[in-house]
Amino acid sequence: MKAIELDGVTFSYGRGKKQVLSDIGMVCEKGTVNALIGLNGYGKTTLIKVMAGLENPSSGSVRYSGRSLSEMSFKERSSALAYVSQHYVSLSDYMVKDYILFGTANKLDVFDVPGREEKDAVEEVLERFGIGRLSDKKLGELSGGERQLVSICSAMVQDSEAVLLDEPCSALDISNQNKVLSALNGIAEDDGKTILFSTHNPNHALSTGANVFLMSSGTMIDSGPASEIVTPERLRPVYGEGVCFSSEQPFKEISFRFT
């Protein structure tokens, strides 16, 4: 089943300005992990903003489970998708558990307050990402990487069908990168959610076994399973002639096993 579908999406910042996205088409199936890869400045962030409804495409369509994003109400959008920016939260006086609790608002009526079910969901997602110890801390007391993890938890507790993450590992150390990528895989497999994350590091796509969409200068130039796309031959048009397998280097690359 098609969870996310883009057809002929183009985007320009202002009339007469240079086109940032050109004729983008892509499909993400329900319950899959998908990686949008490419160099910085090649349109990944803009594309995710268009998919999240933060920017309107100049032409083309974005659909979730067959429904056009442009025709959805705000509450319908919050059930269809959650969005995590690469810039971590800055509401420094809020407790971590309270900030994440905001993510449950889409399931409540106007005058309702979160109850036991919503609070249990917050505790569950904190444990899932291994940061339960941060629950009673203020956001201002956290490192940049910890705040990014909190942002991801807030999106997950929203319980949307699809989750869009813009460079979710950009502020994280190697251990927390592994923790996030492993959790994203688990959420797709166990909860049936559709995950799309952007990254400039092709190894993130390989480690998650993601479906890959390779971008270059605002266009989609290749797509397919990570095992097929993340190879030197397929990446060189974007990343340059220096791309190679680590086995071709005089050193061994450090990696993680999902735990």
Phi, psi and omega in degrees: 000135180282115178273318179230133180219125176246138181224113175061036183284124172235157180205137174226144176274095178087154181295132177081357180278165180298137179291130181266322177237139184229112171050054181278127173231134179197155178225131174244122181281154181300136175075024181244159172258130184231138182241127175260110187241158180156171181289160175299140179085009182260008172106003184296312181296317179299317180298317180295324177296321176295317179295330180274354181083011178278339174228143178266130180295148175292327175202166181093180185223152174236126183231143175241120183050041176086353181260136180290131179300323183294342182261359182273145171286169180301317181292322177296321178296321182292336175277331182279323186210152170236148185231134177238116178286158176283350178264119186291162185295152183231017178278080196294337185272353182277143171289148182304312183295327179287320178297315180295327180299332176303331182294345179271000186299331183292346180262002183247153172281172190306315186258009179282156173239149180301139180248200183299320181300315181292320180292325176294323179296322178296313180298321181295315183288327176298318179290324182298325179263008173070028181234031178302331180294343182269357189310316185262010177272157174276149181303325181293347180268355187266158171285168179300318179296320179294322178295324178296319177298321178296319177300318179295318178299321179298322178290320182293322182288346176296337175061044176274164182288328180231148179232125179252125183233121180267109180049058185295342182256006188296330183255011188253147172286171188298326179293315180288331173301314179298319181299315181293312183297321177296318180294321179298319176299316180295322180293321177293315184288315187274325185255352178072019179277155177261123183249131171231121177232147176259151178198149173266357182257106182300335180297332177296322177292319179296316185293332179265353184063035187287162163280131190250138171239116185260121183252149173212120176050047174079009177236156176266116186254348181196155176200157180150185179298147182304322182298336180264325186273322184274073175227156180306318183297319183281333184272336187302324178301337180256312188267351177102167186291343182283353182294134179204171173282151181297334179296343179271358180260158179279022177216161178260133181282137176279135178220181180234148166267139174295136181239000000 
